[in-house]
């Protein structure tokens, strides 16, 4: 699992972990039943506080994307369904084009909202 934390995004580390895991789930890189690293393990891997990862996991649980159970760990929820392949591919194309043009994520989101 590839998650990175950047200090210059304007998002907190918890928001970054939440957003990146949400993206991995909605694009099908993580599927229903897949096990996520423990809070301590992911925090150690990313060099952030365990409370930060715990907050991101709580947000994902509120989104209905993961479930946490004592003894069985944290897993992608059975209700978490990836988006259709065409949508994920269109998002990749938008992302690549926006980066090539020097747009920020916020700029690309504004464009998408305006078209929506």
C-alpha positions in Angstrom: 0.0 0.0 0.0 1.5 3.3 -1.0 0.5 6.3 1.1 2.6 9.4 1.4 2.4 12.4 3.7 3.3 15.8 2.4 3.8 18.8 4.6 2.9 21.3 1.9 -0.6 20.2 0.8 -2.6 22.3 3.2 -4.3 19.1 4.5 -3.5 17.6 7.9 -1.8 14.2 7.9 -5.1 12.6 9.1 -6.9 14.1 6.1 -4.2 12.9 3.7 -4.3 9.3 5.1 -8.1 9.4 4.9 -8.2 10.7 1.4 -5.5 8.4 0.1 -7.1 5.3 1.7 -10.5 6.4 0.4 -9.0 6.7 -3.1 -7.4 3.2 -2.9 -10.8 1.7 -1.9 -12.9 3.6 -4.4 -10.6 2.8 -7.3 -10.5 -0.9 -6.4 -6.9 -1.1 -5.2 -8.2 -2.2 -1.9 -11.2 -4.6 -2.0 -13.9 -5.7 0.4 -12.3 -7.8 3.1 -8.7 -6.6 2.5 -6.9 -6.0 5.8 -5.4 -2.6 6.5 -2.3 -2.2 8.6 -2.8 -1.7 12.3 -2.9 1.9 13.5 0.5 1.6 15.1 2.1 -0.1 12.1 0.8 2.5 9.6 1.8 5.4 11.9 5.3 3.9 12.2 5.5 3.4 8.4 4.5 7.0 7.7 6.4 8.6 10.6 3.2 10.1 12.2 1.4 9.8 15.5 -0.8 6.8 16.0 -3.7 9.2 17.0 -3.4 10.7 13.5 -4.0 7.3 11.8 -6.7 6.4 14.3 -8.5 9.7 13.3 -8.2 8.8 9.6 -9.6 5.3 10.3 -12.5 6.7 12.3 -13.4 8.9 9.4 -13.2 5.9 7.0 -15.5 4.0 9.4 -18.0 6.9 9.4 -17.8 6.8 5.6 -18.8 3.1 5.7 -15.6 2.1 3.9 -13.8 0.1 6.7 -14.8 -1.9 9.8 -12.6 -2.4 12.8 -13.0 -5.2 15.2 -10.9 -6.2 18.2 -9.1 -9.4 17.4 -9.7 -9.3 13.6 -8.2 -5.9 12.8 -9.3 -3.3 10.4 -10.7 -4.4 7.0 -12.3 -2.8 4.0 -16.0 -3.0 4.5 -18.1 -5.5 2.4 -20.3 -2.4 1.5 -17.3 -0.6 0.0 -17.7 -0.8 -3.7 -15.2 0.6 -6.2 -16.3 3.0 -8.9 -16.8 1.8 -12.4 -13.5 1.3 -14.3 -14.4 4.1 -16.8 -14.8 6.6 -14.0 -11.5 5.7 -12.4 -9.7 5.9 -15.8 -11.3 9.3 -16.5 -10.1 10.5 -13.1 -6.6 9.3 -13.9 -6.7 11.2 -17.2 -7.9 14.4 -15.5 -5.2 14.0 -12.8 -2.4 13.5 -15.4 -3.6 16.5 -17.6 -4.0 18.8 -14.5 -0.5 17.9 -13.3 1.0 18.4 -16.8 -0.7 21.9 -16.9 0.7 22.7 -13.4 -2.7 22.7 -11.7 -3.0 22.0 -8.0 -5.5 19.4 -6.7 -7.7 22.3 -5.5 -7.6 23.8 -9.0 -8.6 20.4 -10.6 -11.4 20.0 -8.1 -12.7 23.5 -8.9 -12.7 22.6 -12.6 -14.6 19.4 -11.9 -17.1 21.1 -9.7 -17.8 23.8 -12.3 -18.4 21.1 -15.0 -20.5 19.0 -12.6 
